[in-house]
C-alpha cells in the first residue's frame, strides 16, 4: 500500500488552550490556512522525497483557571540556554512567587528539530507569549506569518544540501500566508 502524501508544510496546535484573543486566529489556521496549504503546496513539487513535511507547532500561552496556566517568557535570541537552565534564568527576571502565580515558563521562540530520515519530517515549535494574544487578530496573523517564514528560512539554510527547492516552497508558502493574513 502506498503511503499517504503529506502537504510540505502543516501548521498544528500543540494544545487547544489559548487566551480568548487568539481563538479565532487558531481556528482560522485549522479551517482556512491548512486546507489552502494542502491544496496549493503539492507533494513532490519541490524535490527530494527525503523531506516530506515541515510540521510547525504553535505553543500558545494560556490561562484556563488558577491551577491551569502557562505564560511563556521569550528570552533574547542571543541568549543560549540549555533547558536545565531555563528556571534559573527565569529566577533572575522574576521572583518564585511571580513565577508560580503567573505560571511563567522561559522558552526560546523557535525550536527546530532535525530531519527524521525515516519519516521525512521536521518538527518546529514556535512559542507565543501572553501579550501576543492581546494583539488584534490581523496583527497576530501578520506576526505568525513572519514567524512561520523565519522557521522555514532557517530550515532551508540548515538543509541546503538536500535536493529540495526551498526558494519555490517559500515563495508558494508566502503567497498562501499573504492570502490568509488578508482574509
Residue pairs with C-beta under 8 A, 6 or more apart in sequence:
5 43
5 44
6 43
6 52
6 53
6 120
6 121
7 34
7 37
7 38
7 41
7 42
7 43
7 53
8 41
8 42
8 43
8 45
8 46
8 51
8 52
8 53
8 54
8 169
9 37
9 41
9 53
9 54
9 55
9 56
9 148
9 152
9 169
9 173
10 34
10 37
10 53
10 54
10 55
10 56
11 29
11 33
11 34
11 37
11 56
11 58
11 148
12 55
12 56
12 57
12 58
13 26
13 29
13 30
13 57
13 58
13 60
14 57
14 58
14 59
14 60
14 125
15 59
15 60
15 62
17 60
17 62
17 64
17 68
17 70
18 26
18 60
18 61
18 62
18 133
19 60
19 61
19 62
19 63
19 130
19 133
19 134
20 133
21 133
21 134
21 135
21 137
21 140
22 60
22 128
22 132
22 133
22 140
24 137
25 137
25 140
25 141
25 144
26 58
26 60
28 141
28 180
28 183
29 58
29 144
32 180
32 183
33 176
33 177
33 180
36 176
36 179
36 180
37 173
37 176
40 172
40 175
40 176
41 169
41 172
41 173
41 176
43 52
45 165
45 168
45 172
46 164
46 165
46 166
46 168
46 169
47 162
47 163
47 164
47 165
48 162
48 163
48 164
49 120
50 115
50 117
50 120
50 162
50 163
50 164
51 115
51 120
51 122
51 159
51 162
51 164
52 119
52 120
52 121
53 120
53 121
53 122
54 121
54 122
54 124
54 151
54 152
54 155
55 121
55 122
55 123
55 124
56 124
56 125
56 126
56 148
56 151
57 123
57 124
57 125
57 126
58 125
58 126
58 128
58 144
59 72
59 107
59 125
59 126
59 127
59 128
60 128
60 132
60 133
61 70
61 71
61 72
61 128
61 129
61 130
61 132
61 133
62 68
62 69
62 70
63 69
63 71
63 103
63 130
69 102
69 103
70 103
70 105
71 102
71 103
71 104
71 105
71 129
71 130
72 104
72 105
72 106
72 107
72 127
72 128
72 129
72 130
73 90
73 93
73 94
73 104
73 105
73 106
73 107
73 129
74 106
74 107
74 108
74 109
74 127
74 129
75 81
75 89
75 106
75 108
77 108
77 109
79 89
81 89
81 106
81 108
86 105
86 106
86 107
87 106
89 106
90 99
90 104
90 105
90 106
91 99
93 106
94 102
94 104
98 104
107 127
108 127
109 126
109 127
109 147
110 124
110 125
110 126
110 127
110 147
110 150
110 151
110 154
111 124
111 125
111 127
112 122
112 123
112 124
112 151
112 154
112 155
112 158
113 122
113 123
113 124
114 122
115 121
115 122
115 159
115 162
116 122
122 155
122 159
124 151
124 155
126 144
126 147
126 148
126 151
132 140
132 143
133 140
135 143
138 181
141 180
141 181
142 181
145 174
145 177
145 178
145 180
145 181
148 173
148 177
149 170
149 173
149 174
149 177
152 166
152 169
152 170
152 173
153 170
155 166
156 166
156 167
156 169
156 170
159 166
160 166
